[in-house]
Amino acid sequence: MKKQWKWYVYIVECLDGTYYTGCTWNILNRMEQHISRLGSKYTQKHGFKQLVYFEEHNNLENARLREKQVKNWNQEKKRKLIDGEWKKDW
């Protein structure tokens, strides 16, 4: 039986209060990269504060589509997702 990878779309809060949205198959490793400033250029510049949200996807294509969708949202809409005020399937 072939292993089914899980993909994660996540949001981290940066030290300046902004959010970074990303996608990974290994969320723990990716957080370690952000913490050590080896992650994205955005979190290298803005600093990593904490992981505030993540959701699981069964394939990379769906995860990438969702990542793109969330990245295009403003801070308020992301905050509502983080706080559970918006549904995942929007």
KANOR-V268178 format. One record per residue. N is the residue number from 1. RES is the residue in one small letter. SS is DSSP state (hx for helix, st for strand, lp for the rest). OMEGA is omega as a letter, one per 30 degrees, with the letter a starting at -180 (none if undefined). NEAR is the number of other C-alpha atoms within 8 Angstrom. Layout:
N:RES:SS:OMEGA:NEAR  N:RES:SS:OMEGA:NEAR
This chain:
1:m:lp:a:2  2:k:lp:l:3  3:k:lp:l:4  4:q:lp:l:5  5:w:lp:l:7  6:k:lp:l:9  7:w:st:a:14  8:y:st:l:14  9:v:st:a:16  10:y:st:l:13  11:i:st:l:12  12:v:st:l:13  13:e:st:l:13  14:c:st:a:14  15:l:lp:l:9  16:d:lp:l:6  17:g:lp:l:6  18:t:lp:a:9  19:y:st:l:10  20:y:st:l:11  21:t:st:a:11  22:g:st:a:8  23:c:st:a:11  24:t:st:l:9  25:w:lp:a:8  26:n:lp:a:8  27:i:hx:l:8  28:l:hx:l:6  29:n:hx:a:7  30:r:hx:l:10  31:m:hx:l:10  32:e:hx:l:8  33:q:hx:l:10  34:h:hx:a:13  35:i:hx:a:10  36:s:lp:l:7  37:r:lp:l:11  38:l:lp:a:8  39:g:lp:a:12  40:s:lp:l:8  41:k:hx:a:6  42:y:hx:a:8  43:t:hx:l:13  44:q:hx:a:12  45:k:hx:a:6  46:h:hx:l:10  47:g:lp:l:12  48:f:st:l:13  49:k:st:a:8  50:q:st:l:7  51:l:st:a:10  52:v:st:a:9  53:y:st:l:8  54:f:st:l:9  55:e:st:a:7  56:e:st:l:9  57:h:st:a:11  58:n:lp:l:10  59:n:lp:a:9  60:l:hx:a:8  61:e:hx:l:6  62:n:hx:l:9  63:a:hx:l:15  64:r:hx:l:10  65:l:hx:l:8  66:r:hx:l:9  67:e:hx:l:13  68:k:hx:l:8  69:q:hx:a:8  70:v:hx:l:9  71:k:hx:a:8  72:n:lp:l:6  73:w:lp:l:8  74:n:lp:a:6  75:q:hx:a:8  76:e:hx:a:6  77:k:hx:l:8  78:k:hx:l:11  79:r:hx:l:8  80:k:hx:l:10  81:l:hx:l:11  82:i:hx:a:9  83:d:lp:l:7  84:g:lp:a:7  85:e:lp:l:7  86:w:lp:l:8  87:k:lp:a:7  88:k:lp:a:5  89:d:lp:l:3  90:w:lp:none:4
